[in-house]
Amino acid sequence: MGSLSIWHWLIIAALFVMFFGAKRMPDAARSLGRSLRIFKSEVSQMQSESGDASASPAPAKQQPVQELAPAQPQQPIVAEPHAEPKSV
């Protein structure tokens, strides 16, 4: 009872095809593959950065952050008066 037999897998596959349709299954598999590739590259990048951080313990000099001035001055928002409902 601990493992799934071939009949269980066939039933699961049939349910997926019924719920998602045969046309969407390749797209779903493709997007899953892309997501896994992105996840794998991010994990390897994090591991390489943590390896680089342990090799050079001196912190890098941070440059000051420059704030951008607004392109145009902000115009105040003026609310228009609310009209009273007419009684019938």
N, C-alpha and C positions, 0 to 999 in steps of 0.2 A: 504494500500500500504506500510505500515511501517514494516510489518513482512513477513517472508518467509513462504509459505504454504508447505505442504508435497510434492507437485508436484515440487516445486522449489528445495527442498532438493534431491529428486530423480534424477532430471536432473543434478544437481551438482555432485552427487555420480556417475552417469553414465559417465559423462565427465572425472572424475578422473580415473575411471577404464579404459576408452578408452585411455587416455593419458599415464598413468603409467603402465597399465597392471595389471592383477589380481595377478600375481606372485610377483610383487614388492610391492604391497600394505601392506602385513604383515611385510615385512622388514622395510618399511618406518614408519609404526606405532610403531614397536619395537624400532627403533632408536629415534623416537620422544619421546617415553616414557623414554628411557635412558637419553636423553638430559634434559628432565624436571626434572628427579630425581637428576641429577648432579647440575642443576641450583638451585633446592630447597635446596640441601645440602650446596652449596656454600653460598646462601643467609643466611641460618641459622648459618653457621660458621662465616660470617661477622657480624651478629647481636650479636653472643656470644662474638666475639672479641671486638666489640664496647662496650658491657656491661662490659667486663673485663677491658678495658682501662679506663672507667669512674670510676671503683671501685679503681684502683690503679693509681693515677696521677703521681707518680714518674717514670721517664723514666728508662728503663733497661739499664745496662751498656753494651755498644757495644764492641765486641772483634775486634781487628784489622784484616783486610783482608790480607791474605797471597797470594802473587803472585807466580804463578808456573813458574819455569824456563822451557824453551823449552827443549824437550828431546834430540834433535839433533840440531846442528847449521844450520842455514838456508843457503842453497847454492844459490849463485846469478844466476839469470836466464840470459842466454846468448842467444841473438838473432842471428840466422844464417843469412848470407847474402842472399839477395833476388836476384834471377836469372832474367836477362833481358829477355823479350819475344823475340822469334826469328821471323824475318820477312819472309814472304813467297814470 
